[in-house]
Amino acid sequence: MTGPVDAVQPAADVDPAAEPDNGMAEYYRLQRKLQQFTLVLSGMAVLVTALLLSWSTAFAVLVGATAALLYLRLLGRSVSRLGGERRGMGKAQLLVPILLVLAACRLPQLDLLPAFLGFLLYKPAVILQAVLDA
């Protein structure tokens, strides 16, 4: 006996990426890839810095790279909330570089330049993603 219940597919068989969702699935994929590229580039930068310079400089790069990952996450969350009732982006992600600079100025074991360069490691990840998508 077949009825209307038999015609419905179970939820496990539905591919969420195949459904139209205004590109949000693609956006979340791009966001995840940017975070992964930033994480890999940051790990390589910290390792090279530790080997060539010093552990304290590598620590500053690590703190800056961690701030960059937090910045990317907050920025992605703010962008994904755009539309609907939200007309503008949030300002929370702007606090991350400000707090990084303040921490580097207040803490003597955290150098400002390596920390800020570590923060900027998300930029090569964006360029790398653009090159790979082209």
C-alpha positions in Angstrom: 0.0 0.0 0.0 1.5 3.3 -1.1 0.3 6.5 0.4 1.5 10.1 0.7 3.9 9.1 3.4 5.8 6.8 1.0 6.3 9.6 -1.5 8.3 11.8 1.0 12.0 11.3 1.2 13.6 10.9 4.6 15.6 13.9 5.8 18.9 11.9 5.6 18.6 11.5 1.9 18.3 15.3 1.2 21.5 17.0 0.2 21.4 20.5 1.8 24.0 21.8 -0.6 21.7 21.0 -3.6 18.8 23.1 -2.3 18.6 26.7 -3.4 19.5 29.0 -0.5 20.6 32.2 -2.1 24.3 31.2 -2.1 24.6 30.9 1.7 26.0 27.4 1.5 28.7 28.6 -0.9 29.4 31.6 1.4 29.8 29.3 4.4 32.2 27.1 2.4 34.2 30.1 1.3 34.3 31.4 4.9 35.6 28.0 6.2 38.2 27.8 3.5 39.5 31.3 4.3 39.8 30.3 8.0 41.6 27.1 7.1 44.0 28.9 4.8 44.6 31.5 7.5 45.2 28.8 10.0 47.8 27.0 7.8 49.6 30.2 6.8 49.7 31.2 10.5 51.1 27.9 11.6 53.8 28.1 8.9 54.6 31.7 9.9 54.8 30.9 13.6 57.1 27.9 12.9 59.4 29.8 10.6 59.5 32.7 13.1 60.4 30.4 15.9 63.1 28.7 13.9 64.7 31.9 12.4 64.1 34.6 15.1 62.9 33.8 18.7 60.2 32.2 20.6 58.9 35.5 22.0 58.6 36.9 18.4 56.8 33.6 17.4 54.5 34.0 20.3 53.6 37.6 19.2 52.9 36.3 15.7 50.7 33.5 17.2 48.7 36.1 19.2 48.2 38.2 16.1 47.2 35.2 14.0 44.7 34.2 16.7 43.3 37.7 16.6 43.0 37.4 12.8 41.1 34.2 13.1 38.7 35.8 15.6 38.4 38.8 13.3 37.5 36.6 10.3 34.9 34.8 12.4 33.3 37.9 13.7 33.4 39.5 10.2 31.8 36.4 8.7 29.1 36.4 11.3 28.3 40.0 10.7 28.2 39.6 6.9 25.9 36.5 7.1 23.4 38.5 9.2 23.1 41.2 6.5 19.7 41.5 4.7 16.3 41.1 6.1 16.0 43.4 9.1 19.7 44.2 9.3 20.9 47.0 7.1 24.4 47.5 8.3 27.3 45.5 9.6 28.2 45.1 13.2 31.2 46.8 14.7 32.4 44.0 17.0 35.1 42.8 14.6 36.7 46.3 14.6 37.5 45.9 18.3 39.8 42.9 17.6 42.7 44.9 16.0 42.2 47.7 18.5 42.5 45.3 21.4 45.5 43.6 19.8 47.4 46.9 19.6 46.4 47.9 23.2 47.5 44.5 24.5 50.8 44.8 22.6 51.3 48.3 24.1 50.5 47.1 27.6 52.2 43.8 27.8 56.0 43.9 27.6 56.4 40.3 26.3 54.2 41.0 23.3 55.9 42.9 20.5 53.6 45.2 18.4 55.1 44.7 15.0 55.2 40.8 14.9 51.7 40.7 16.5 50.3 43.1 13.9 52.0 41.2 11.1 50.5 38.0 12.5 47.1 39.7 12.4 47.6 40.6 8.7 48.1 36.9 7.8 44.5 36.6 6.8 45.2 38.9 3.8 47.5 36.4 2.0 44.8 33.7 2.7 42.2 35.9 0.9 44.6 36.4 -2.0 45.4 32.7 -2.2 41.6 31.9 -2.2 41.0 34.4 -5.0 43.8 32.8 -7.1 42.6 29.3 -6.5 39.0 30.3 -7.5 40.1 32.0 -10.7 
